[in-house]
Amino acid sequence: MIRAFGYNEFLFLLSAVQWTLLLSVIAFIGGGIVGLFVALGRTSDVKPLRLLATGYIQLFQGTPLLMQLFLVFFGATVVGIDMSPWVAAAVGLTLNTSAFLGEIWRGCIQSVPRGQWEAASSLGLRYPGLMRYVILPQAVKVAVPPTVGYLVQVIKGTSLAAIIGFVELTRAGQIVNNATFQPFLVFGIVAAIYFALCWPLSLLSQRLEARYAAPSR
Amino acid sequence: MTYDFQFDAVFASWDYLLDGAWLTVRLSFGAMAIGMVVAILCALGKTSGPKPVRWAINAYIEVIRNTPFLVQIFLIFFGLPTVGLRLSPDMAALIAMVVNVGAYATEIIRAGIESIHKGQIEAGLALGLRPLQVFRYIVLKPALRTVYPALTSQFILLMLSSSVVSAISADELTSVANNIQSQTFRSFEIYIVVTGVYLVLALMFSALFAGIYRLAFAYSVDRR
């Protein structure tokens, strides 16, 4: 039975946006927390830590996000946990985001001039204080524009959760399309919703970048 | 609970996997080559075209960069047949990849073009070269050299994201993995092997790109 695309179908798509957003927020916050440790490890003076963080980043940047989601989803059953697509998507996206944010933030930490590190440690600050009061506050300023920009990648990445069967915006689009057979209209609306979520963030990122790129003297 | 790993089911269909990997490589290189042409034309249009052209190229870039690749594939594969353009999954995958990478590469190449000093272009014009000759001989090559690292990492991302085209059953690596998975039910084994294959492909791509750089751009630049 082919249904027409009507108001109800549109509402169904809109209500699926909340899952896309929730998944994005979880991946971003979780990825941010793990990513901070990845960035710290990547810039650490301790060689094993540095190697570990580098390997972690290489692994996640060198394999497809879709494979990572599959591995979390099917890997959970290997260790005997029955994981819903929802949890698998959240875990997979968190890990992926942490690797990319870790690499972005590594650059930001390393952009703080060497003299700042030396000055802070000659003032007697140890690693936690040095990071907390001297390096990170300066790195954060550089990190804001690319981090906002990366948020767009996170939102778009959540669409892959559709493939492991979690009903977010893209999967909702597939479901509606299967019932109405109006792919141009349905996926056009889905694309427009993604665009409405992502474009403002892209613009914000560009604006922040232009502002921070201006000489701060 | 212990899990009994059985990789023999995976390695029994190694030739099938190899076919899939080969299609992934061909799709990636096809999309890179066509995408580069699209991107160079769009970057040229964006930096020196008339206003409507610039506006259209901007719209293309922003729409592609702010929507998921998966939705773009669905629009092309399911949408185009409704206007009478029936595509095979492989063809739809290639088109989606070209359209996608074209937008990203345009922005990268545009940044390269804008990094070329104005004096270079003026010098070229003063020597009597026509504008397109200036673009071809003076602007494009140093521009590509400047943005080469960004461009090649975008290409590696393209190869990795090609796994998404399995959603329309183009017979590339991930799709092959899905098929083997549904026949053998050794999900974890097959996906870990295929993930390894992607990692190897990514490393091979970056080695290849480093080699191309040495062949094409290994001249010294004296910037004084």
Chai-1 contact restraints between the chains, C-beta under 6 A:
chainA,res_idxA,chainB,res_idxB,connection_type,confidence,min_distance_angstrom,max_distance_angstrom,comment,restraint_id
A,G62,B,L199,contact,1.0,0.0,6.0,A-B,restraint_1
A,G62,B,A202,contact,1.0,0.0,6.0,A-B,restraint_2
A,T63,B,T195,contact,1.0,0.0,6.0,A-B,restraint_3
A,T63,B,Y198,contact,1.0,0.0,6.0,A-B,restraint_4
A,T63,B,L199,contact,1.0,0.0,6.0,A-B,restraint_5
A,P64,B,L160,contact,1.0,0.0,6.0,A-B,restraint_6
A,P64,B,S163,contact,1.0,0.0,6.0,A-B,restraint_7
A,P64,B,Y198,contact,1.0,0.0,6.0,A-B,restraint_8
A,L66,B,S163,contact,1.0,0.0,6.0,A-B,restraint_9
A,L66,B,V164,contact,1.0,0.0,6.0,A-B,restraint_10
A,M67,B,T195,contact,1.0,0.0,6.0,A-B,restraint_11
A,F70,B,Y191,contact,1.0,0.0,6.0,A-B,restraint_12
A,L71,B,Y191,contact,1.0,0.0,6.0,A-B,restraint_13
A,F74,B,S187,contact,1.0,0.0,6.0,A-B,restraint_14
A,F74,B,F188,contact,1.0,0.0,6.0,A-B,restraint_15
A,G75,B,F188,contact,1.0,0.0,6.0,A-B,restraint_16
A,V78,B,Y3,contact,1.0,0.0,6.0,A-B,restraint_17
A,V78,B,F188,contact,1.0,0.0,6.0,A-B,restraint_18
A,G80,B,M1,contact,1.0,0.0,6.0,A-B,restraint_19
A,K156,B,P68,contact,1.0,0.0,6.0,A-B,restraint_20
A,S159,B,P68,contact,1.0,0.0,6.0,A-B,restraint_21
A,S159,B,L70,contact,1.0,0.0,6.0,A-B,restraint_22
A,I163,B,A167,contact,1.0,0.0,6.0,A-B,restraint_23
A,T170,B,L70,contact,1.0,0.0,6.0,A-B,restraint_24
A,T170,B,V71,contact,1.0,0.0,6.0,A-B,restraint_25
A,P183,B,F78,contact,1.0,0.0,6.0,A-B,restraint_26
A,P183,B,G79,contact,1.0,0.0,6.0,A-B,restraint_27
A,F184,B,G79,contact,1.0,0.0,6.0,A-B,restraint_28
A,F184,B,T82,contact,1.0,0.0,6.0,A-B,restraint_29
A,F187,B,V71,contact,1.0,0.0,6.0,A-B,restraint_30
A,F187,B,F74,contact,1.0,0.0,6.0,A-B,restraint_31
A,F187,B,L75,contact,1.0,0.0,6.0,A-B,restraint_32
A,V190,B,V71,contact,1.0,0.0,6.0,A-B,restraint_33
A,A191,B,T67,contact,1.0,0.0,6.0,A-B,restraint_34
A,A191,B,V71,contact,1.0,0.0,6.0,A-B,restraint_35
A,Y194,B,T67,contact,1.0,0.0,6.0,A-B,restraint_36
A,Y194,B,P68,contact,1.0,0.0,6.0,A-B,restraint_37
A,F195,B,N66,contact,1.0,0.0,6.0,A-B,restraint_38
A,F195,B,T67,contact,1.0,0.0,6.0,A-B,restraint_39
A,C198,B,N66,contact,1.0,0.0,6.0,A-B,restraint_40
A,W199,B,N66,contact,1.0,0.0,6.0,A-B,restraint_41
A,S202,B,N66,contact,1.0,0.0,6.0,A-B,restraint_42
